[in-house]
Amino acid sequence: MSTAPAEKQFFSRTNIIPMFAVAGIALYLIARYLLAWPTTQSRWILIVVLAVGGTPLLIDLGKKVLEGNFGSDLLAGMSIVTSVVLGEYLAGAIVVLMLSGGAAFEEYATRRASSALDALAKRMPRIAHRKQGTQLVEADVATIKVGEQLVIFPHEICPADGVVEEGRGSMDESYLTGEPFQTEKVPGSTVLSGAINGDTVLTIAVSVHPSDSRYAKIMRVMQEAEANRPPMRRVADRLGAWYTVVALAVAVTGWILGGDSGRFLSVLVIATPCPLLLAIPIAIVGAISLAASRGIIIKDPSMLERIDTCRSVVFDKTGTLTYGRPALTDVDCAVDAVRETALQMAASLEQYSKHPLAATICAAAKNEGIPLLAVTEMGEKPGQGLNGIIDGRRVQITGRKNIRESNSDIYSELPPISAGMECLLLVDGAYVARLRFRDEPRRESRSFIAHLGPKHQMNRVLLLSGDRDAEVRYLAGEVGITDVLSGQSPEDKVAVVAAEAKLAKTMFIGDGINDAPAMKAATVGLAFGQNSDITAEAADAVILEPSLGKVDELIHIGRRMRRIAMQSAIGGMAVSLIGMLLAAMGYLPPVAGAITQEVIDVLAVLNALRIVFPADELISDGGQH
């Protein structure tokens, strides 16, 4: 694989200028204080830094001014010019470093935004094995048509949605479903693009063109979500816009009232916005370090500014509010049915299903030592359940809704609806048994949900899931959520989250690749665990340890980072404003103003560094408030 793109990114102008400034400042300090070069000679090093590094920055700032963009960067640019006029070359070189370093930091965050799409694109194969008679022909995936036969080799990624025609085996569909289960495949089983084939060769008939496959749709809605995501202004930009206007007003007033242009220069020197250019990035980097030490990986640094402002939170169900391990609790049989036989038939059929409950049923049969039976003519239509032939008998596993719509006589024989998940077993059209499940909520789910409002000002909590309505509502009742949407596809989730984000800043928490597009549509997207590399790339932060307590810690870290950054920035600017007023009245000459500004910068930076020390609120029980 070529490394040219990475090298191009590393050696871009945005990265070279701060590296050049660091090298120049270090060389000047060595020459001036270790080698004792005269000031007239050593300062040429700084002049080169200002010329090579400062000039392109000033050109960019000039373009921003022409576009009407007046932020903290503008005042920094004026400070560079002022430092040259005053001969304060070291101060000017430091401003060049801070300004270019901030730009490099922002470029890095921007590059991370497209990494999820890159990861999605790289996973999919470009070539498929098309079956033509007895021959296999390599074909571009884009040329595949519906109805054609493809051969999937062992451990290959399936390039299209389809139905198995030949072969028996298994596929890993965790990249798409978020559930770490191997699903058995026999003739009649459906396969999804993006799934990883097991140890056997499968022949499939393409049911959907690759451009319309499930994987392609997820990638498409992810692209749309990223393109439509509103830009977030940096805190430094919002503060700097006002600070710049105030600083210029004070400088001009001092010049006019004092009749001395030196006062104008003195005000600009002390007004250099280093508390903005230094304190906020240092607070962010410190927060990233603190989060990493507590098992939280920050993918997008700007999310630390946004997370505490979220007023809505949307949860995926499986693996976030629950442990993601549904257990079979009961097999309720009809009067003349035998429990072991019912479980044997259900497990024999479910071994070929991709539904998360299938693995639970198979595991229950295995734990009880029940052998599985051979299945023929297996089929699984979306929303219709499973059906197949076992020992010459038609076996069907489906839901209550399907039975109500297809056979009202059987529906009247069913046991009453109860809380939790269920599936119904029919043999030769007759009701045999109901299998009941519970996906246990996380121990901390209810207390965490309860404290989101009073502790984090969350005005709306929504449970959003692709699972059945009964099981979703059961869980919602267990953890204390009243707003529920069930049966949602990845595309539906994107639309829901995008609509929520328009009403209020919204946080989405989920796992699995099917959650990735919704994460991109949210104000803040959090991935639980590392079941899917795609989800991790799409998220703004990854919670390595699947615990809601870690989400609580992350919100506290973001809140504390924002508070400390604002203290450093606003406090530094407030003290600078006092200095500007003194300079405007003639009490602070340029050199004294520069020294005063350096003291202010040190204090602002020291305050920002407090973020690396965890506060008591981060050593809480993570939601057990």
JOMOFEN-V611047 format. One record per residue. N is the residue number from 0. RES is the residue in one letter. PSI is psi as a letter, one per 30 degrees, with the letter a starting at -180 (none if undefined). NEAR is the number of other C-alpha atoms within 12 Angstrom. D_LAST is the distance of its C-alpha to the last C-alpha in Angstrom with 2 decimals. Layout:
n/res/psi/near/d_last
N/RES/PSI/NEAR/D_LAST
N/RES/PSI/NEAR/D_LAST
//
This chain:
n/res/psi/near/d_last
0/M/k/5/50.58
1/S/k/7/51.51
2/T/g/9/49.44
3/A/e/11/51.07
4/P/e/12/48.18
5/A/e/13/45.79
6/E/e/13/48.50
7/K/e/14/49.11
8/Q/e/18/45.47
9/F/e/20/45.34
10/F/g/17/48.61
11/S/l/20/47.99
12/R/e/22/48.87
13/T/e/29/45.23
14/N/e/27/44.63
15/I/e/26/48.06
16/I/e/36/47.97
17/P/e/34/44.96
18/M/e/27/46.41
19/F/e/30/49.79
20/A/e/36/48.36
21/V/e/28/46.61
22/A/e/22/49.85
23/G/e/34/51.93
24/I/e/34/49.85
25/A/e/23/49.81
26/L/e/24/53.56
27/Y/e/32/54.21
28/L/e/23/52.35
29/I/e/18/54.26
30/A/e/22/57.56
31/R/e/23/57.09
32/Y/f/15/55.66
33/L/e/13/56.60
34/L/f/14/59.92
35/A/h/14/60.74
36/W/k/18/61.99
37/P/l/17/63.25
38/T/e/20/60.99
39/T/f/16/63.54
40/Q/e/16/63.25
41/S/f/27/59.58
42/R/f/29/58.49
43/W/f/25/60.15
44/I/e/32/57.36
45/L/e/41/54.89
46/I/e/33/57.34
47/V/e/28/57.36
48/V/e/40/53.54
49/L/e/41/53.63
50/A/e/26/56.44
51/V/e/25/55.14
52/G/e/40/51.40
53/G/e/37/51.42
54/T/e/25/54.08
55/P/e/22/52.32
56/L/e/36/49.12
57/L/e/28/51.18
58/I/e/19/52.84
59/D/e/22/49.49
60/L/e/29/48.36
61/G/e/21/51.64
62/K/e/16/51.02
63/K/e/18/47.58
64/V/e/20/49.29
65/L/f/12/51.89
66/E/f/11/49.12
67/G/g/12/47.58
68/N/j/21/44.51
69/F/j/28/43.91
70/G/a/33/40.84
71/S/f/42/40.07
72/D/e/42/42.37
73/L/e/40/45.31
74/L/e/43/44.96
75/A/e/46/44.68
76/G/e/44/47.91
77/M/e/40/49.62
78/S/e/46/48.49
79/I/e/43/50.19
80/V/e/32/53.37
81/T/e/33/53.17
82/S/e/36/52.72
83/V/e/30/55.85
84/V/e/22/57.80
85/L/f/26/56.81
86/G/g/26/57.37
87/E/i/30/53.75
88/Y/e/36/53.77
89/L/e/37/50.99
90/A/e/39/48.57
91/G/e/41/49.71
92/A/e/47/49.21
93/I/e/42/45.64
94/V/e/50/44.93
95/V/e/51/46.52
96/L/e/41/44.17
97/M/e/40/41.04
98/L/e/45/42.21
99/S/e/40/43.28
100/G/e/31/40.22
101/G/e/35/37.95
102/A/e/28/40.19
103/A/e/26/40.02
104/F/e/29/36.21
105/E/e/24/36.20
106/E/e/23/38.88
107/Y/e/24/36.87
108/A/e/20/33.90
109/T/e/22/36.44
110/R/e/22/38.03
111/R/f/26/34.75
112/A/e/34/34.54
113/S/f/28/37.63
114/S/e/28/36.87
115/A/e/35/35.27
116/L/e/36/38.49
117/D/e/20/40.54
118/A/e/24/38.68
119/L/e/33/39.28
120/A/e/22/42.94
121/K/f/16/43.65
122/R/e/25/42.45
123/M/k/31/44.99
124/P/l/26/48.54
125/R/f/22/51.46
126/I/k/23/54.06
127/A/l/33/54.30
128/H/j/33/56.85
129/R/k/31/58.86
130/K/k/24/61.02
131/Q/j/15/64.55
132/G/c/10/66.66
133/T/g/9/66.61
134/Q/l/12/65.69
135/L/k/17/62.39
136/V/k/19/62.35
137/E/k/20/59.71
138/A/k/22/58.70
139/D/k/19/56.48
140/V/e/29/53.35
141/A/f/22/54.05
142/T/f/20/57.39
143/I/k/32/56.04
144/K/l/26/56.87
145/V/k/24/55.54
146/G/f/22/57.36
147/E/l/31/58.24
148/Q/k/34/57.58
149/L/k/41/55.50
150/V/k/37/55.26
151/I/j/46/51.91
152/F/l/26/52.51
153/P/k/22/50.19
154/H/g/19/47.02
155/E/l/30/47.89
156/I/k/34/45.59
157/C/k/47/46.70
158/P/f/47/48.15
159/A/l/50/48.15
160/D/k/37/46.87
161/G/a/40/49.29
162/V/k/36/50.32
163/V/k/40/51.48
164/E/e/30/55.24
165/E/k/24/56.09
166/G/l/25/54.26
167/R/k/30/51.37
168/G/a/31/48.37
169/S/l/35/44.71
170/M/k/42/42.69
171/D/j/34/39.35
172/E/g/37/37.78
173/S/f/32/34.28
174/Y/f/38/35.07
175/L/e/42/35.32
176/T/f/41/33.11
177/G/f/40/30.16
178/E/k/35/30.75
179/P/h/29/32.21
180/F/k/32/34.98
181/Q/k/31/38.76
182/T/k/36/40.51
183/E/k/37/44.01
184/K/k/43/46.83
185/V/l/36/50.13
186/P/k/29/52.73
187/G/f/32/51.14
188/S/k/44/47.62
189/T/k/38/46.11
190/V/l/48/45.13
191/L/k/41/43.06
192/S/k/43/43.98
193/G/f/40/41.87
194/A/l/40/41.50
195/I/k/35/42.80
196/N/l/35/45.64
197/G/b/26/45.82
198/D/f/20/48.92
199/T/l/22/51.47
200/V/k/28/53.44
201/L/k/39/52.62
202/T/k/38/54.81
203/I/l/40/53.12
204/A/k/34/54.49
205/V/k/37/52.83
206/S/f/30/51.38
207/V/k/29/50.04
208/H/k/26/51.37
209/P/e/34/49.22
210/S/f/25/48.59
211/D/g/25/46.96
212/S/l/31/45.10
213/R/e/33/41.39
214/Y/e/41/40.92
215/A/e/33/43.00
216/K/e/31/41.11
217/I/e/41/37.76
218/M/e/42/39.36
219/R/e/25/40.93
220/V/f/33/37.83
221/M/e/44/36.08
222/Q/e/30/38.96
223/E/e/22/38.78
224/A/e/35/35.05
225/E/e/31/35.56
226/A/e/17/38.63
227/N/f/21/36.97
228/R/k/27/33.80
229/P/k/18/34.00
230/P/k/15/34.43
231/M/k/21/31.81
232/R/k/18/33.26
233/R/l/31/32.15
234/V/e/30/30.56
235/A/e/39/33.61
236/D/e/26/35.95
237/R/e/22/34.44
238/L/e/31/34.50
239/G/e/34/37.79
240/A/e/27/39.62
241/W/e/22/39.26
242/Y/e/36/39.75
243/T/e/34/42.97
244/V/e/22/44.44
245/V/e/28/43.68
246/A/e/40/45.10
247/L/e/35/48.26
248/A/e/23/48.74
249/V/e/33/48.54
250/A/e/38/50.87
251/V/e/28/53.45
252/T/e/25/53.35
253/G/e/30/53.96
254/W/e/26/56.85
255/I/e/17/58.45
256/L/e/17/58.12
257/G/f/19/59.10
258/G/g/16/61.69
259/D/j/21/60.52
260/S/f/25/59.24
261/G/f/29/57.83
262/R/e/37/55.11
263/F/e/40/54.00
264/L/e/41/53.71
265/S/e/45/51.92
266/V/e/50/49.22
267/L/e/51/48.66
268/V/e/50/48.45
269/I/f/50/45.71
270/A/f/55/43.99
271/T/k/52/43.49
272/P/h/53/39.93
273/C/e/48/38.79
274/P/e/47/35.35
275/L/e/47/34.90
276/L/f/45/36.74
277/L/e/42/35.19
278/A/e/42/31.82
279/I/e/46/30.14
280/P/e/41/31.41
281/I/e/38/30.51
282/A/e/42/26.91
283/I/e/42/26.76
284/V/e/31/28.41
285/G/e/34/26.14
286/A/e/44/23.02
287/I/e/34/24.77
288/S/e/26/25.46
289/L/e/31/21.93
290/A/e/37/20.64
291/A/e/25/23.50
292/S/f/23/22.66
293/R/g/29/19.25
294/G/g/25/20.98
295/I/k/37/20.91
296/I/j/33/24.39
297/I/j/40/25.00
298/K/e/35/28.07
299/D/j/38/28.44
300/P/e/39/27.61
301/S/f/39/27.68
302/M/f/42/24.54
303/L/f/45/22.60
304/E/f/39/24.04
305/R/f/33/23.17
306/I/e/41/19.73
307/D/f/34/17.87
308/T/f/27/20.49
309/C/k/35/19.85
310/R/f/32/19.19
311/S/k/36/19.75
312/V/k/44/18.51
313/V/k/47/20.78
314/F/k/47/19.99
315/D/l/46/22.72
316/K/d/47/22.30
317/T/k/40/23.82
318/G/f/36/22.31
319/T/d/45/19.27
320/L/f/43/17.29
321/T/l/35/19.51
322/Y/f/27/21.02
323/G/g/33/24.34
324/R/i/27/26.20
325/P/k/32/27.39
326/A/k/28/28.98
327/L/j/31/32.06
328/T/e/21/31.26
329/D/k/24/34.50
330/V/j/30/38.06
331/D/j/29/39.37
332/C/l/26/43.14
333/A/l/24/45.94
334/V/e/14/48.30
335/D/g/13/50.81
336/A/l/21/48.52
337/V/k/17/47.58
338/R/e/24/44.00
339/E/e/24/45.08
340/T/e/26/47.55
341/A/e/36/45.06
342/L/e/45/42.53
343/Q/e/34/45.43
344/M/e/41/46.59
345/A/e/50/43.14
346/A/e/42/42.39
347/S/e/39/45.91
348/L/e/48/45.39
349/E/f/46/41.79
350/Q/f/43/42.74
351/Y/g/44/44.19
352/S/l/42/41.25
353/K/f/39/38.73
354/H/k/39/36.07
355/P/e/35/32.85
356/L/f/41/33.47
357/A/e/36/36.90
358/A/e/31/35.74
359/T/e/34/33.72
360/I/e/40/36.87
361/C/e/36/39.06
362/A/e/28/36.79
363/A/e/31/36.81
364/A/e/30/40.62
365/K/e/19/40.93
366/N/f/15/38.78
367/E/g/17/41.07
368/G/g/14/44.19
369/I/j/22/45.37
370/P/k/21/47.82
371/L/l/28/47.71
372/L/l/27/50.71
373/A/k/24/52.60
374/V/k/34/51.76
375/T/l/24/54.26
376/E/h/27/54.19
377/M/k/35/50.42
378/G/l/34/48.95
379/E/j/30/45.57
380/K/k/23/45.72
381/P/k/17/42.58
382/G/f/19/41.02
383/Q/f/20/43.66
384/G/a/33/42.35
385/L/k/40/44.47
386/N/k/36/48.00
387/G/l/39/50.60
388/I/k/26/53.49
389/I/j/28/53.00
390/D/h/18/56.17
391/G/g/14/57.83
392/R/k/22/55.21
393/R/j/26/53.13
394/V/k/40/49.42
395/Q/k/40/46.76
396/I/j/46/42.95
397/T/a/39/41.55
398/G/l/33/39.19
399/R/e/36/39.64
400/K/e/23/40.37
401/N/e/23/43.28
402/I/e/28/44.81
403/R/e/17/44.64
404/E/f/15/46.48
405/S/f/15/49.05
406/N/j/18/49.83
407/S/f/17/49.03
408/D/e/14/50.82
409/I/e/26/48.50
410/Y/e/23/45.46
411/S/f/16/46.40
412/E/f/23/46.29
413/L/k/31/42.68
414/P/l/23/40.04
415/P/l/12/37.59
416/I/k/21/34.68
417/S/l/21/31.50
418/A/l/22/27.94
419/G/a/30/27.43
420/M/l/32/30.06
421/E/l/40/33.72
422/C/l/43/37.13
423/L/k/44/40.53
424/L/k/44/43.54
425/L/k/41/47.05
426/V/k/30/50.30
427/D/h/19/53.54
428/G/g/22/51.88
429/A/k/28/50.71
430/Y/k/36/47.16
431/V/e/35/46.37
432/A/l/39/42.65
433/R/k/36/39.10
434/L/k/41/36.64
435/R/k/31/32.96
436/F/l/31/29.99
437/R/k/30/26.26
438/D/j/33/24.24
439/E/k/31/21.17
440/P/l/34/17.83
441/R/k/28/15.61
442/R/e/23/13.33
443/E/g/30/10.18
444/S/e/36/11.93
445/R/e/27/10.89
446/S/e/27/7.08
447/F/e/35/8.00
448/I/e/42/10.66
449/A/e/25/8.94
450/H/f/25/6.91
451/L/e/36/10.22
452/G/d/21/11.98
453/P/e/16/10.30
454/K/e/24/9.01
455/H/g/30/12.05
456/Q/h/24/14.58
457/M/j/27/15.44
458/N/f/26/18.07
459/R/k/30/19.12
460/V/k/36/17.79
461/L/k/36/20.82
462/L/j/43/21.50
463/L/j/43/24.85
464/S/l/45/26.78
465/G/f/32/30.33
466/D/l/31/29.95
467/R/l/32/31.36
468/D/e/26/30.05
469/A/e/29/29.50
470/E/e/38/27.30
471/V/e/40/25.27
472/R/e/29/24.72
473/Y/e/31/23.88
474/L/e/42/21.04
475/A/e/36/19.89
476/G/e/22/19.79
477/E/e/27/17.85
478/V/f/32/14.94
479/G/h/26/15.20
480/I/k/31/17.45
481/T/f/20/20.48
482/D/k/23/22.50
483/V/k/32/24.36
484/L/k/30/27.41
485/S/l/28/29.07
486/G/h/23/32.27
487/Q/k/26/31.92
488/S/l/28/34.10
489/P/e/40/33.27
490/E/e/32/35.47
491/D/e/25/33.70
492/K/e/39/30.31
493/V/e/39/31.78
494/A/e/26/33.12
495/V/e/33/29.89
496/V/e/44/27.80
497/A/e/36/30.62
498/A/e/23/30.75
499/E/e/29/27.01
500/A/f/33/27.42
501/K/f/20/30.29
502/L/e/18/28.23
503/A/l/25/25.23
504/K/k/34/24.03
505/T/k/39/22.63
506/M/k/45/20.70
507/F/k/50/21.93
508/I/k/53/20.44
509/G/l/55/22.90
510/D/l/49/25.23
511/G/k/42/28.94
512/I/f/45/31.87
513/N/f/46/31.84
514/D/f/55/28.65
515/A/e/54/30.28
516/P/e/52/32.10
517/A/e/53/29.07
518/M/e/53/27.24
519/K/f/53/30.24
520/A/f/44/30.19
521/A/l/47/26.60
522/T/e/45/25.71
523/V/k/49/23.49
524/G/k/48/23.90
525/L/k/53/21.73
526/A/k/49/23.33
527/F/j/48/21.56
528/G/a/34/23.61
529/Q/h/32/27.36
530/N/f/35/28.99
531/S/k/34/30.99
532/D/e/32/32.47
533/I/e/41/33.19
534/T/e/45/29.59
535/A/e/44/28.67
536/E/e/39/31.47
537/A/f/49/30.53
538/A/l/49/26.89
539/D/f/45/25.86
540/A/l/45/23.57
541/V/k/43/23.38
542/I/j/38/20.34
543/L/e/29/22.41
544/E/j/23/19.89
545/P/i/31/18.90
546/S/k/35/15.13
547/L/f/40/12.70
548/G/e/38/10.65
549/K/e/38/13.87
550/V/e/49/13.91
551/D/e/38/10.69
552/E/e/40/12.54
553/L/e/47/15.67
554/I/e/41/14.50
555/H/e/36/13.44
556/I/e/45/16.81
557/G/e/39/18.68
558/R/e/32/17.33
559/R/e/35/18.18
560/M/e/47/21.47
561/R/e/37/22.42
562/R/e/29/21.75
563/I/e/37/23.75
564/A/e/42/26.43
565/M/e/34/26.91
566/Q/e/29/27.12
567/S/e/39/29.73
568/A/e/43/31.65
569/I/e/33/31.75
570/G/e/28/32.15
571/G/e/41/34.91
572/M/e/37/36.61
573/A/e/27/36.47
574/V/e/29/38.21
575/S/e/43/40.57
576/L/e/34/41.42
577/I/e/26/42.49
578/G/e/38/44.60
579/M/e/43/46.07
580/L/e/33/47.14
581/L/e/27/48.81
582/A/e/40/50.49
583/A/f/40/51.68
584/M/g/27/53.28
585/G/g/28/55.01
586/Y/f/21/53.14
587/L/j/30/51.68
588/P/l/29/54.20
589/P/e/35/53.12
590/V/e/26/52.88
591/A/e/22/50.84
592/G/e/39/48.60
593/A/e/37/48.04
594/I/e/24/47.13
595/T/e/30/44.73
596/Q/e/37/43.06
597/E/e/30/42.68
598/V/e/21/40.90
599/I/e/35/38.53
600/D/e/38/37.89
601/V/e/22/37.11
602/L/e/26/34.60
603/A/e/37/32.89
604/V/e/33/32.79
605/L/e/26/31.49
606/N/e/31/28.59
607/A/e/38/27.90
608/L/f/30/27.91
609/R/f/28/24.81
610/I/f/36/22.79
611/V/f/27/23.82
612/F/j/25/21.93
613/P/k/25/18.22
614/A/l/19/16.01
615/D/e/13/13.23
616/E/f/22/10.66
617/L/f/29/12.29
618/I/g/19/12.00
619/S/a/18/8.26
620/D/g/20/7.42
621/G/h/30/7.81
622/G/f/33/5.40
623/Q/h/23/3.81
624/H/none/20/0.00
//
